[in-house]
């Protein structure tokens, strides 16, 4: 009598199935969260040597980052440099942008597609929806949102050229090169974003040929952190125009950069079709709200007046904001502000409404949000003060709030269901023991 035994052979899994399992695995979730924590820690350390904005772009809005970790022993830097920052250990890491994108895919595959859809898992599914909405809100803000600042003095204050009301605001960090054509009763503007002038950094240059105009504009020696300096006996590293030149600004690690040290500047050379040439230095120092006038580099070619201006990127508002009163209350016996708020009038399509903007009480209007960000003094110090409002346009502004509600609902549902099942199980066990 012969005995036949069946040999079970494992069917090899497809590549697609292996990829899906990997994308939805809990192990991948843990590694991604560890990477985010590491990027957050290293980004916090990087702010010692760089501005918050630069660190945000380098670590959290990029696909790849060459992370830097200063080496020290008991607080003493190893390999001191002239700047006093020590020798840093450098190693490559993925930026937070792809990490959070992969985390979104991981939550969809592992938390939505592979999870069994049942009443027992309803709370977990709802929680995952809230987490996905939170990540999606960050992506929409990064790709479509923009923000800036609006500075205003009180209405009726001293200084006829001060800005009391405005329907525009400027970017915090982005610049643009504006070509202005004087038409007599109007000024026609052509704008080139600074991102299109990257080749002009250092000793490079970018040549612009405005359509329909009898000249070309060469932009060169762009410096992100600059200051206009009068030439002395020294030989500057940049060209000299009218006895002035642009000086590269820098600061020691941990030192707060001065306002005038973070201003972009560049040189421009205009070449007319008839052989004319005009050279100038453009410096993007923000003059508002103390002065509403722009000090542009003007020139004339073939009887037509033109001008070039380097300025913060300007955005339009669908309404006008006027500062009626600025309140600043200090802590007793100090000059430290305890509370500061702006009383404003918003005018849209001929209708005016009054509002107050202060901490945790922004103004929402026509898709824009205005926050109380800061305040400032006159150039010589003291009152009257001006207010600084942060203006943000973010289509996903309210999404994080909705996401928190959804996550809270999912957690309450999940733990509430767990509690009910536990109580029912305990009651049933107690009854059975009583009957016995």
C-alpha contacts under 8 A as a table, 3 or more apart, distances in Angstrom:
res1	aa1	res2	aa2	distance
13	X	17	X	6.43
13	X	18	X	6.90
14	X	17	X	5.29
14	X	18	X	6.47
15	X	18	X	5.11
15	X	19	X	6.20
16	X	19	X	5.09
16	X	20	X	6.18
17	X	20	X	5.10
17	X	21	X	6.14
18	X	21	X	5.10
18	X	22	X	6.14
19	X	22	X	5.07
19	X	23	X	6.10
20	X	23	X	5.16
20	X	24	X	6.13
20	X	109	X	7.11
21	X	24	X	5.29
21	X	25	X	5.90
21	X	110	X	7.98
22	X	25	X	5.24
22	X	28	X	7.17
23	X	28	X	6.95
23	X	105	X	7.01
23	X	106	X	5.27
23	X	109	X	6.62
23	X	110	X	7.19
24	X	28	X	7.35
24	X	29	X	8.00
24	X	105	X	7.75
24	X	106	X	4.86
24	X	107	X	6.94
24	X	108	X	7.68
24	X	109	X	4.85
24	X	110	X	3.71
24	X	111	X	7.34
24	X	114	X	7.50
25	X	28	X	5.46
25	X	29	X	6.73
25	X	106	X	7.30
25	X	110	X	6.16
26	X	29	X	4.95
26	X	30	X	6.37
26	X	110	X	7.59
27	X	30	X	5.24
27	X	31	X	6.38
28	X	31	X	5.15
28	X	32	X	6.14
28	X	106	X	7.53
29	X	32	X	5.23
29	X	33	X	6.25
29	X	103	X	6.75
29	X	106	X	6.80
30	X	33	X	5.20
30	X	34	X	6.18
31	X	34	X	5.04
31	X	35	X	6.18
32	X	35	X	5.03
32	X	36	X	6.26
32	X	99	X	6.30
32	X	100	X	7.83
32	X	102	X	7.96
32	X	103	X	6.61
33	X	36	X	5.06
33	X	37	X	6.22
34	X	37	X	5.11
34	X	38	X	6.14
35	X	38	X	5.00
35	X	39	X	6.10
35	X	99	X	7.56
36	X	39	X	5.11
36	X	40	X	6.11
36	X	96	X	6.57
36	X	99	X	7.27
37	X	40	X	5.09
37	X	41	X	6.25
38	X	41	X	5.16
38	X	42	X	6.13
39	X	42	X	5.17
39	X	43	X	5.76
39	X	59	X	6.74
39	X	60	X	7.86
39	X	95	X	7.64
39	X	96	X	7.11
40	X	43	X	5.09
40	X	44	X	6.12
41	X	44	X	5.18
41	X	45	X	6.47
42	X	45	X	5.10
42	X	46	X	6.12
42	X	67	X	6.99
42	X	68	X	7.05
42	X	69	X	6.77
43	X	46	X	4.95
43	X	47	X	6.57
43	X	55	X	6.19
43	X	56	X	7.64
43	X	59	X	6.26
44	X	47	X	5.51
44	X	48	X	7.77
45	X	48	X	5.87
45	X	69	X	7.58
46	X	49	X	5.83
46	X	50	X	6.21
46	X	55	X	6.64
46	X	68	X	7.14
47	X	50	X	4.82
47	X	51	X	5.73
47	X	52	X	5.86
47	X	55	X	6.45
48	X	51	X	7.87
48	X	253	X	5.69
48	X	254	X	4.77
49	X	252	X	7.47
49	X	253	X	4.49
49	X	254	X	5.97
50	X	54	X	6.33
50	X	55	X	6.50
50	X	253	X	7.72
51	X	54	X	5.31
51	X	55	X	6.32
52	X	55	X	5.16
52	X	56	X	6.04
53	X	56	X	5.09
53	X	57	X	6.37
54	X	57	X	5.27
54	X	58	X	6.08
55	X	58	X	4.98
55	X	59	X	5.78
55	X	60	X	7.60
56	X	59	X	5.57
56	X	60	X	5.20
56	X	61	X	6.42
57	X	60	X	5.76
57	X	61	X	4.77
57	X	62	X	6.30
58	X	61	X	6.37
58	X	62	X	5.83
58	X	65	X	6.34
58	X	95	X	7.70
59	X	62	X	6.15
59	X	64	X	7.77
59	X	65	X	5.99
59	X	67	X	7.90
59	X	95	X	5.42
59	X	96	X	6.34
60	X	95	X	5.72
60	X	96	X	4.50
60	X	97	X	5.93
61	X	95	X	6.85
61	X	96	X	6.46
61	X	97	X	5.40
62	X	65	X	6.94
62	X	95	X	5.08
62	X	96	X	6.77
62	X	97	X	5.74
62	X	98	X	7.88
63	X	94	X	5.89
63	X	95	X	4.65
63	X	96	X	7.11
63	X	97	X	5.76
63	X	98	X	5.77
64	X	92	X	7.37
64	X	93	X	6.08
64	X	94	X	4.46
64	X	95	X	4.57
65	X	92	X	5.93
65	X	93	X	5.42
65	X	94	X	5.98
65	X	95	X	5.52
66	X	90	X	6.33
66	X	91	X	5.60
66	X	92	X	4.48
66	X	93	X	6.26
67	X	90	X	5.55
67	X	91	X	5.49
67	X	92	X	5.94
67	X	93	X	6.56
68	X	88	X	5.82
68	X	89	X	5.67
68	X	90	X	4.63
68	X	91	X	6.82
69	X	88	X	5.14
69	X	89	X	4.98
69	X	90	X	6.36
70	X	77	X	7.39
70	X	85	X	7.39
70	X	86	X	6.29
70	X	87	X	6.06
70	X	88	X	4.04
70	X	89	X	6.09
71	X	77	X	5.99
71	X	78	X	5.57
71	X	86	X	6.74
71	X	87	X	6.24
71	X	88	X	5.67
71	X	89	X	6.63
72	X	75	X	5.67
72	X	76	X	5.09
72	X	77	X	4.16
72	X	78	X	5.08
72	X	86	X	7.63
73	X	76	X	5.17
73	X	77	X	6.57
73	X	78	X	7.08
77	X	80	X	6.11
77	X	85	X	6.93
77	X	86	X	4.90
77	X	87	X	7.41
78	X	86	X	5.37
78	X	87	X	5.97
79	X	86	X	5.11
79	X	87	X	5.04
80	X	83	X	7.83
80	X	84	X	5.58
80	X	85	X	6.31
80	X	86	X	4.10
80	X	87	X	6.29
81	X	84	X	5.09
81	X	85	X	6.07
81	X	86	X	5.36
81	X	87	X	6.83
82	X	85	X	7.88
83	X	86	X	7.97
83	X	252	X	5.89
83	X	253	X	6.75
84	X	252	X	7.85
84	X	253	X	7.31
85	X	253	X	6.40
94	X	98	X	6.86
94	X	99	X	6.87
95	X	98	X	6.18
95	X	99	X	6.59
96	X	99	X	4.93
96	X	100	X	5.94
97	X	100	X	5.56
97	X	101	X	6.26
98	X	101	X	4.84
98	X	102	X	6.02
99	X	102	X	5.22
99	X	103	X	6.16
100	X	103	X	4.79
100	X	104	X	6.16
100	X	135	X	7.32
101	X	104	X	5.13
101	X	105	X	6.56
102	X	105	X	5.06
102	X	106	X	6.08
103	X	106	X	4.86
103	X	107	X	6.15
104	X	107	X	5.22
104	X	108	X	6.30
104	X	132	X	6.31
104	X	135	X	6.82
105	X	108	X	5.09
105	X	109	X	6.10
106	X	109	X	5.31
106	X	110	X	5.64
106	X	111	X	7.38
107	X	110	X	5.35
107	X	111	X	4.81
107	X	112	X	6.77
107	X	128	X	6.84
107	X	132	X	7.14
108	X	111	X	5.53
108	X	112	X	5.03
108	X	113	X	6.35
108	X	132	X	7.72
109	X	112	X	5.71
109	X	113	X	4.93
109	X	114	X	6.06
110	X	113	X	6.18
110	X	114	X	5.26
110	X	115	X	6.53
111	X	114	X	6.48
111	X	115	X	5.69
111	X	124	X	7.98
111	X	125	X	6.92
111	X	128	X	6.30
112	X	115	X	5.51
112	X	125	X	6.47
112	X	128	X	7.27
113	X	116	X	7.87
116	X	121	X	7.16
117	X	121	X	6.40
117	X	122	X	7.13
117	X	125	X	7.88
118	X	121	X	5.39
118	X	122	X	6.23
119	X	122	X	5.11
120	X	123	X	7.53
120	X	414	X	7.81
120	X	417	X	7.53
121	X	124	X	5.28
121	X	125	X	6.26
121	X	414	X	7.32
122	X	125	X	5.15
122	X	126	X	6.20
122	X	410	X	7.53
122	X	413	X	7.55
122	X	414	X	7.11
123	X	126	X	5.15
123	X	127	X	6.18
123	X	409	X	7.56
123	X	410	X	4.23
123	X	411	X	6.02
123	X	412	X	7.42
123	X	413	X	4.92
123	X	414	X	4.23
123	X	415	X	7.96
124	X	127	X	5.10
124	X	128	X	6.28
124	X	410	X	6.14
124	X	411	X	7.18
124	X	414	X	6.34
125	X	128	X	5.16
125	X	129	X	6.37
125	X	410	X	7.31
126	X	129	X	5.10
126	X	130	X	6.51
126	X	406	X	6.62
126	X	407	X	6.76
126	X	409	X	7.40
126	X	410	X	4.76
127	X	130	X	5.19
127	X	131	X	6.39
127	X	406	X	6.45
127	X	407	X	4.47
127	X	408	X	7.42
127	X	409	X	7.41
127	X	410	X	4.52
127	X	411	X	6.38
128	X	131	X	5.04
128	X	132	X	6.13
128	X	407	X	7.44
129	X	132	X	5.15
129	X	133	X	6.20
129	X	403	X	7.92
129	X	406	X	7.35
129	X	407	X	7.62
130	X	133	X	5.08
130	X	134	X	6.26
130	X	402	X	7.76
130	X	403	X	4.45
130	X	404	X	6.65
130	X	405	X	7.76
130	X	406	X	5.03
130	X	407	X	4.93
131	X	134	X	5.05
131	X	135	X	6.44
131	X	403	X	6.66
131	X	407	X	6.90
132	X	135	X	5.23
132	X	136	X	6.08
133	X	136	X	4.95
133	X	137	X	6.05
133	X	399	X	6.97
133	X	400	X	7.33
133	X	403	X	5.74
134	X	137	X	5.18
134	X	138	X	6.63
134	X	399	X	6.89
134	X	400	X	5.38
134	X	403	X	5.62
134	X	404	X	8.00
135	X	138	X	5.28
135	X	139	X	6.47
136	X	139	X	5.07
136	X	140	X	6.22
137	X	140	X	5.24
137	X	141	X	6.18
137	X	396	X	5.33
137	X	397	X	7.69
137	X	399	X	5.87
137	X	400	X	6.53
138	X	141	X	5.18
138	X	142	X	6.15
138	X	396	X	7.83
139	X	142	X	5.19
139	X	143	X	6.17
140	X	143	X	5.28
140	X	144	X	5.72
140	X	145	X	7.03
140	X	394	X	7.93
140	X	395	X	7.23
140	X	396	X	6.35
141	X	144	X	5.50
141	X	145	X	4.57
141	X	146	X	7.73
141	X	394	X	5.68
141	X	395	X	6.93
141	X	396	X	6.20
141	X	397	X	7.78
142	X	145	X	5.95
144	X	394	X	7.11
144	X	395	X	7.51
145	X	392	X	7.42
145	X	393	X	5.47
145	X	394	X	4.44
145	X	395	X	6.73
146	X	392	X	5.98
146	X	393	X	5.47
146	X	394	X	6.69
147	X	171	X	6.20
147	X	172	X	7.34
147	X	390	X	7.13
147	X	391	X	5.47
147	X	392	X	4.14
147	X	393	X	6.06
148	X	169	X	6.25
148	X	170	X	5.16
148	X	171	X	3.98
148	X	172	X	4.96
148	X	390	X	5.77
148	X	391	X	5.32
148	X	392	X	6.53
149	X	169	X	5.68
149	X	170	X	5.57
149	X	171	X	6.31
149	X	172	X	6.37
149	X	388	X	6.53
149	X	389	X	5.54
149	X	390	X	4.51
149	X	391	X	5.62
150	X	168	X	7.54
150	X	169	X	5.00
150	X	170	X	6.73
150	X	388	X	5.66
150	X	389	X	5.06
150	X	390	X	6.37
150	X	391	X	6.91
151	X	163	X	7.57
151	X	288	X	6.63
151	X	289	X	5.28
151	X	386	X	6.67
151	X	387	X	5.59
151	X	388	X	4.48
151	X	389	X	6.31
152	X	162	X	7.98
152	X	163	X	5.48
152	X	164	X	5.05
152	X	165	X	6.60
152	X	166	X	7.89
152	X	288	X	7.99
152	X	289	X	5.54
152	X	322	X	7.44
152	X	323	X	6.17
152	X	386	X	5.48
152	X	387	X	5.49
152	X	388	X	6.76
153	X	157	X	7.07
153	X	162	X	6.79
153	X	163	X	5.98
153	X	164	X	4.90
153	X	289	X	6.68
153	X	290	X	7.92
153	X	323	X	6.39
153	X	384	X	7.71
153	X	385	X	6.70
153	X	386	X	4.43
153	X	387	X	6.54
154	X	157	X	5.65
154	X	164	X	5.85
154	X	322	X	7.95
154	X	323	X	5.06
154	X	324	X	5.35
154	X	325	X	5.44
154	X	326	X	6.61
154	X	384	X	7.69
154	X	385	X	7.77
154	X	386	X	6.78
155	X	164	X	5.33
155	X	165	X	7.81
155	X	322	X	7.17
155	X	323	X	5.89
155	X	324	X	5.23
155	X	325	X	7.28
156	X	164	X	7.97
157	X	384	X	7.35
159	X	162	X	5.57
161	X	290	X	7.19
161	X	291	X	5.40
161	X	292	X	5.83
161	X	293	X	7.44
162	X	288	X	7.41
162	X	289	X	5.66
162	X	290	X	4.87
162	X	291	X	5.05
162	X	292	X	5.96
163	X	166	X	7.18
163	X	288	X	6.68
163	X	289	X	4.86
163	X	290	X	6.65
163	X	291	X	6.80
163	X	292	X	5.91
164	X	289	X	7.72
164	X	322	X	5.83
164	X	323	X	6.01
165	X	320	X	6.71
165	X	321	X	5.47
165	X	322	X	4.12
165	X	323	X	6.56
166	X	169	X	7.68
166	X	320	X	5.40
166	X	321	X	5.56
166	X	322	X	6.67
167	X	316	X	6.21
167	X	317	X	5.07
167	X	318	X	7.04
167	X	319	X	5.75
167	X	320	X	4.19
167	X	321	X	6.30
168	X	314	X	6.74
168	X	315	X	5.55
168	X	316	X	4.48
168	X	317	X	5.36
168	X	320	X	7.81
169	X	314	X	5.83
169	X	315	X	5.44
169	X	316	X	6.63
169	X	317	X	7.45
169	X	391	X	7.35
170	X	312	X	5.68
170	X	313	X	5.50
170	X	314	X	4.48
170	X	315	X	6.06
171	X	174	X	5.66
171	X	175	X	7.56
171	X	312	X	5.67
171	X	313	X	5.23
171	X	314	X	6.43
171	X	315	X	7.68
172	X	312	X	7.38
173	X	312	X	7.05
174	X	194	X	7.04
174	X	312	X	5.80
174	X	313	X	5.66
175	X	193	X	6.47
175	X	194	X	5.33
175	X	264	X	7.85
175	X	284	X	7.74
175	X	310	X	7.00
175	X	311	X	5.60
175	X	312	X	4.27
175	X	313	X	4.87
176	X	191	X	6.45
176	X	192	X	5.59
176	X	193	X	4.39
176	X	194	X	5.00
176	X	310	X	6.00
176	X	311	X	5.71
176	X	312	X	6.07
176	X	313	X	5.30
177	X	191	X	5.69
177	X	192	X	5.13
177	X	193	X	6.37
177	X	194	X	6.80
177	X	308	X	7.11
177	X	309	X	5.85
177	X	310	X	4.75
177	X	311	X	6.61
178	X	189	X	6.38
178	X	190	X	5.66
178	X	191	X	4.47
178	X	192	X	6.42
178	X	308	X	5.72
178	X	309	X	5.14
178	X	310	X	6.38
178	X	311	X	7.62
179	X	189	X	5.65
179	X	190	X	5.06
179	X	191	X	6.30
179	X	306	X	7.21
179	X	307	X	5.91
179	X	308	X	4.82
179	X	309	X	6.68
180	X	187	X	6.31
180	X	188	X	5.66
180	X	189	X	4.72
180	X	190	X	6.58
180	X	306	X	5.52
180	X	307	X	4.99
180	X	308	X	6.20
180	X	309	X	7.84
181	X	187	X	5.63
181	X	188	X	5.06
181	X	189	X	6.48
181	X	304	X	7.90
181	X	305	X	6.40
181	X	306	X	4.70
181	X	307	X	6.67
182	X	185	X	7.91
182	X	186	X	6.58
182	X	187	X	4.97
182	X	188	X	6.70
182	X	304	X	7.39
182	X	305	X	5.59
182	X	306	X	6.02
183	X	186	X	5.22
183	X	187	X	5.76
183	X	188	X	7.12
184	X	187	X	7.39
192	X	196	X	6.88
193	X	196	X	5.68
193	X	197	X	7.30
193	X	313	X	7.66
194	X	197	X	5.11
194	X	198	X	6.90
195	X	198	X	5.70
196	X	199	X	7.89
197	X	200	X	5.53
197	X	201	X	7.73
197	X	206	X	6.35
197	X	219	X	7.72
198	X	201	X	5.85
199	X	204	X	5.63
199	X	205	X	5.87
199	X	206	X	6.17
200	X	203	X	6.95
200	X	204	X	4.48
200	X	205	X	3.98
200	X	206	X	5.43
200	X	219	X	6.11
200	X	220	X	4.73
200	X	221	X	5.85
200	X	222	X	5.44
201	X	204	X	5.59
201	X	205	X	7.20
201	X	220	X	6.85
201	X	221	X	5.47
201	X	222	X	4.36
201	X	223	X	6.22
202	X	220	X	7.63
202	X	221	X	4.94
202	X	222	X	5.94
202	X	223	X	6.82
203	X	220	X	6.73
203	X	221	X	5.18
203	X	222	X	7.95
204	X	220	X	5.86
204	X	221	X	6.32
205	X	218	X	6.61
205	X	219	X	5.44
205	X	220	X	4.21
205	X	221	X	6.90
206	X	218	X	5.67
206	X	219	X	5.18
206	X	220	X	6.50
207	X	216	X	6.86
207	X	217	X	5.64
207	X	218	X	4.31
207	X	219	X	6.27
208	X	216	X	5.70
208	X	217	X	5.01
208	X	218	X	6.19
208	X	219	X	7.85
209	X	213	X	7.85
209	X	215	X	6.92
209	X	216	X	4.70
209	X	217	X	6.47
210	X	213	X	5.71
210	X	215	X	7.46
210	X	216	X	6.76
214	X	272	X	5.96
214	X	273	X	5.51
214	X	301	X	7.66
215	X	270	X	6.69
215	X	271	X	5.43
215	X	272	X	4.09
215	X	273	X	5.44
216	X	270	X	5.77
216	X	271	X	5.28
216	X	272	X	6.48
217	X	268	X	6.66
217	X	269	X	5.79
217	X	270	X	4.61
217	X	271	X	6.46
218	X	268	X	5.53
218	X	269	X	5.06
218	X	270	X	6.32
218	X	271	X	7.95
219	X	222	X	7.58
219	X	266	X	6.92
219	X	267	X	5.86
219	X	268	X	4.65
219	X	269	X	6.66
220	X	266	X	6.22
220	X	267	X	5.33
220	X	268	X	6.32
221	X	238	X	7.05
221	X	266	X	5.61
221	X	267	X	5.99
222	X	264	X	7.42
222	X	265	X	5.85
222	X	266	X	4.23
222	X	267	X	6.83
223	X	226	X	5.83
223	X	246	X	7.87
223	X	248	X	6.70
223	X	264	X	5.66
223	X	265	X	5.39
223	X	266	X	6.16
224	X	262	X	7.03
224	X	263	X	6.44
224	X	264	X	4.24
224	X	265	X	6.51
225	X	248	X	6.10
225	X	249	X	5.37
225	X	250	X	7.43
225	X	261	X	5.58
225	X	262	X	4.56
225	X	263	X	5.16
225	X	264	X	5.31
225	X	265	X	7.48
226	X	246	X	6.09
226	X	247	X	5.40
226	X	248	X	4.83
226	X	249	X	5.18
226	X	260	X	7.79
226	X	261	X	5.80
226	X	262	X	6.61
226	X	263	X	5.60
226	X	264	X	5.71
226	X	265	X	5.96
227	X	246	X	5.60
227	X	247	X	5.34
227	X	248	X	6.89
227	X	249	X	6.80
227	X	260	X	6.76
227	X	261	X	6.28
227	X	263	X	7.06
227	X	265	X	7.52
227	X	283	X	7.64
228	X	244	X	6.57
228	X	245	X	5.70
228	X	246	X	4.75
228	X	247	X	6.27
228	X	283	X	7.37
229	X	244	X	5.63
229	X	245	X	5.53
229	X	246	X	6.17
229	X	247	X	6.41
230	X	243	X	6.04
230	X	244	X	4.60
230	X	245	X	6.54
231	X	234	X	7.10
231	X	235	X	8.00
231	X	236	X	7.60
231	X	240	X	7.48
231	X	243	X	5.59
231	X	244	X	5.53
231	X	245	X	6.66
232	X	235	X	7.91
236	X	239	X	7.21
236	X	240	X	7.78
236	X	245	X	7.41
236	X	247	X	7.65
237	X	247	X	7.88
238	X	245	X	6.48
238	X	246	X	6.48
238	X	247	X	7.46
239	X	245	X	6.17
239	X	246	X	7.84
240	X	243	X	5.88
240	X	244	X	5.40
240	X	245	X	4.78
241	X	244	X	5.31
241	X	245	X	6.27
241	X	279	X	7.08
241	X	280	X	6.37
241	X	281	X	6.96
245	X	281	X	7.48
246	X	265	X	7.07
246	X	266	X	7.56
246	X	281	X	7.68
249	X	261	X	5.71
249	X	262	X	7.73
250	X	257	X	7.93
250	X	261	X	7.52
251	X	255	X	6.21
251	X	256	X	7.67
251	X	257	X	6.35
252	X	255	X	5.40
257	X	261	X	6.27
257	X	262	X	7.07
258	X	261	X	5.22
258	X	262	X	7.01
259	X	262	X	5.89
259	X	263	X	7.54
260	X	263	X	5.88
260	X	285	X	7.16
263	X	283	X	7.13
263	X	284	X	5.89
263	X	285	X	5.90
264	X	283	X	6.25
264	X	284	X	5.64
264	X	285	X	7.77
265	X	281	X	7.39
265	X	282	X	5.57
265	X	283	X	4.30
265	X	284	X	5.98
265	X	310	X	7.49
266	X	281	X	6.03
266	X	282	X	5.38
266	X	283	X	6.62
267	X	279	X	7.43
267	X	280	X	5.92
267	X	281	X	4.63
267	X	282	X	6.02
268	X	279	X	5.80
268	X	280	X	5.50
268	X	281	X	6.38
268	X	282	X	7.27
269	X	277	X	6.93
269	X	278	X	5.60
269	X	279	X	4.49
269	X	280	X	6.64
270	X	276	X	7.78
270	X	277	X	5.43
270	X	278	X	4.95
270	X	279	X	6.41
271	X	275	X	6.62
271	X	276	X	5.73
271	X	277	X	4.77
271	X	278	X	6.83
272	X	275	X	5.34
272	X	276	X	4.65
272	X	277	X	6.20
272	X	301	X	6.97
273	X	276	X	7.07
276	X	301	X	7.59
278	X	299	X	7.20
280	X	297	X	6.64
281	X	297	X	7.85
282	X	296	X	7.88
282	X	297	X	7.30
282	X	308	X	7.87
282	X	309	X	6.59
282	X	310	X	5.72
283	X	310	X	6.15
283	X	311	X	7.83
284	X	309	X	7.90
284	X	310	X	5.04
284	X	311	X	4.80
284	X	312	X	6.82
285	X	311	X	7.31
286	X	311	X	7.20
286	X	312	X	7.34
287	X	290	X	6.08
287	X	291	X	5.32
287	X	292	X	6.76
287	X	293	X	7.62
287	X	294	X	7.54
288	X	291	X	5.02
288	X	292	X	5.45
289	X	292	X	6.36
289	X	386	X	7.59
290	X	378	X	7.48
290	X	379	X	7.86
294	X	309	X	7.83
295	X	309	X	7.73
296	X	307	X	6.06
296	X	308	X	5.82
296	X	309	X	5.09
297	X	307	X	5.29
297	X	308	X	5.22
297	X	309	X	6.51
298	X	305	X	7.11
298	X	306	X	5.69
298	X	307	X	4.02
298	X	308	X	6.50
299	X	305	X	5.94
299	X	306	X	5.45
299	X	307	X	5.98
300	X	303	X	6.02
300	X	304	X	5.43
300	X	305	X	4.47
300	X	306	X	5.98
301	X	304	X	5.46
301	X	305	X	6.72
301	X	306	X	7.78
311	X	314	X	7.97
317	X	320	X	6.94
318	X	348	X	7.05
318	X	366	X	7.25
319	X	346	X	6.72
319	X	347	X	5.68
319	X	348	X	4.68
319	X	349	X	7.58
320	X	346	X	5.70
320	X	347	X	5.20
320	X	348	X	6.63
321	X	344	X	6.55
321	X	345	X	5.86
321	X	346	X	4.78
321	X	347	X	6.62
322	X	344	X	5.41
322	X	345	X	5.17
322	X	346	X	6.53
323	X	326	X	7.27
323	X	342	X	6.82
323	X	343	X	6.13
323	X	344	X	4.54
323	X	345	X	6.60
324	X	342	X	7.76
324	X	343	X	5.58
324	X	344	X	5.33
324	X	345	X	6.85
325	X	342	X	6.13
325	X	343	X	5.07
325	X	344	X	7.05
326	X	340	X	7.33
326	X	341	X	5.99
326	X	342	X	4.74
326	X	343	X	6.20
326	X	385	X	7.25
326	X	386	X	7.21
326	X	387	X	6.84
327	X	339	X	7.82
327	X	340	X	5.32
327	X	341	X	5.34
327	X	342	X	6.47
328	X	337	X	6.41
328	X	338	X	7.55
328	X	339	X	5.82
328	X	340	X	4.27
328	X	341	X	6.77
329	X	337	X	5.59
329	X	338	X	5.44
329	X	339	X	5.20
329	X	340	X	6.26
330	X	333	X	7.98
330	X	334	X	6.47
330	X	335	X	5.82
330	X	336	X	5.36
330	X	337	X	4.04
330	X	338	X	4.74
330	X	339	X	6.87
331	X	334	X	5.53
331	X	335	X	6.96
331	X	336	X	5.90
331	X	337	X	6.06
331	X	338	X	5.19
337	X	340	X	6.87
340	X	358	X	6.59
340	X	359	X	7.95
341	X	356	X	6.90
341	X	357	X	5.66
341	X	358	X	4.49
341	X	359	X	7.51
341	X	372	X	6.87
342	X	356	X	5.65
342	X	357	X	5.16
342	X	358	X	6.53
342	X	372	X	7.45
342	X	387	X	6.90
343	X	354	X	7.33
343	X	355	X	5.98
343	X	356	X	4.65
343	X	357	X	6.60
344	X	354	X	5.81
344	X	355	X	5.49
344	X	356	X	6.20
344	X	357	X	7.64
345	X	352	X	6.40
345	X	353	X	5.60
345	X	354	X	4.46
345	X	355	X	6.34
346	X	352	X	5.45
346	X	353	X	5.34
346	X	354	X	6.28
346	X	355	X	7.59
347	X	350	X	6.20
347	X	351	X	5.46
347	X	352	X	4.26
347	X	353	X	6.59
348	X	351	X	5.38
348	X	352	X	6.49
355	X	363	X	7.51
356	X	361	X	7.84
356	X	363	X	7.67
357	X	361	X	5.77
357	X	362	X	5.41
357	X	363	X	6.21
357	X	370	X	7.60
357	X	371	X	6.61
357	X	372	X	5.84
358	X	361	X	5.22
358	X	362	X	6.53
358	X	371	X	7.08
358	X	372	X	5.15
359	X	362	X	7.26
359	X	371	X	7.44
359	X	372	X	6.02
360	X	371	X	7.95
361	X	371	X	7.34
362	X	369	X	6.49
362	X	370	X	5.41
362	X	371	X	4.66
362	X	372	X	6.87
363	X	369	X	5.60
363	X	370	X	4.97
363	X	371	X	6.69
364	X	367	X	6.95
364	X	368	X	5.75
364	X	369	X	4.49
364	X	370	X	6.42
365	X	368	X	5.30
365	X	369	X	6.44
367	X	393	X	6.33
367	X	394	X	7.46
367	X	395	X	7.34
368	X	391	X	6.74
368	X	392	X	5.67
368	X	393	X	4.82
368	X	394	X	7.28
369	X	390	X	7.99
369	X	391	X	5.72
369	X	392	X	5.26
369	X	393	X	6.56
370	X	389	X	6.12
370	X	390	X	5.57
370	X	391	X	4.63
370	X	392	X	6.59
371	X	389	X	5.47
371	X	390	X	5.04
371	X	391	X	6.55
372	X	387	X	7.85
372	X	388	X	6.68
372	X	389	X	4.93
372	X	390	X	6.42
373	X	388	X	5.71
373	X	389	X	5.21
373	X	390	X	5.62
374	X	387	X	6.30
374	X	388	X	4.91
374	X	389	X	6.84
375	X	385	X	6.87
375	X	386	X	5.64
375	X	387	X	4.39
375	X	388	X	5.15
376	X	385	X	5.61
376	X	386	X	5.25
376	X	387	X	6.41
376	X	388	X	7.42
377	X	380	X	7.65
377	X	381	X	5.14
377	X	382	X	5.53
377	X	383	X	6.19
377	X	384	X	6.86
377	X	385	X	4.73
377	X	386	X	6.31
378	X	381	X	4.77
378	X	382	X	6.13
378	X	383	X	6.67
378	X	384	X	6.83
378	X	385	X	6.43
378	X	386	X	7.77
382	X	385	X	6.97
394	X	397	X	5.17
396	X	399	X	5.15
396	X	400	X	7.72
397	X	400	X	7.19
398	X	401	X	5.44
398	X	402	X	6.53
399	X	402	X	5.05
399	X	403	X	6.02
400	X	403	X	4.85
400	X	404	X	6.18
401	X	404	X	5.23
401	X	405	X	6.49
402	X	405	X	5.14
402	X	406	X	6.26
403	X	406	X	5.05
403	X	407	X	6.09
404	X	407	X	5.09
404	X	408	X	6.03
405	X	408	X	5.14
405	X	409	X	6.12
406	X	409	X	5.06
406	X	410	X	6.15
407	X	410	X	5.07
407	X	411	X	6.16
408	X	411	X	5.21
408	X	412	X	6.08
409	X	412	X	5.18
409	X	413	X	6.00
410	X	413	X	5.07
410	X	414	X	6.05
411	X	414	X	5.08
411	X	415	X	6.01
412	X	415	X	5.39
412	X	416	X	5.57
413	X	416	X	5.13
413	X	417	X	5.99
414	X	417	X	5.28
414	X	418	X	6.26
415	X	418	X	4.91
415	X	419	X	6.07
416	X	419	X	5.06
416	X	420	X	6.22
417	X	420	X	5.11
417	X	421	X	6.18
418	X	421	X	5.23
418	X	422	X	6.16
419	X	422	X	5.05
419	X	423	X	6.12
420	X	423	X	5.10
420	X	424	X	6.05
421	X	424	X	5.14
421	X	425	X	6.02
422	X	425	X	5.08
422	X	426	X	6.11
423	X	426	X	5.09
423	X	427	X	6.07
424	X	427	X	5.15
424	X	428	X	6.10
425	X	428	X	5.19
425	X	429	X	6.21
426	X	429	X	5.19
426	X	430	X	6.16
427	X	430	X	5.12
427	X	431	X	6.23
428	X	431	X	5.18
428	X	432	X	6.25
429	X	432	X	5.20
429	X	433	X	6.32
430	X	433	X	5.26
430	X	434	X	6.24
431	X	434	X	5.00
431	X	435	X	6.23
432	X	435	X	5.20
432	X	436	X	6.23
433	X	436	X	5.10
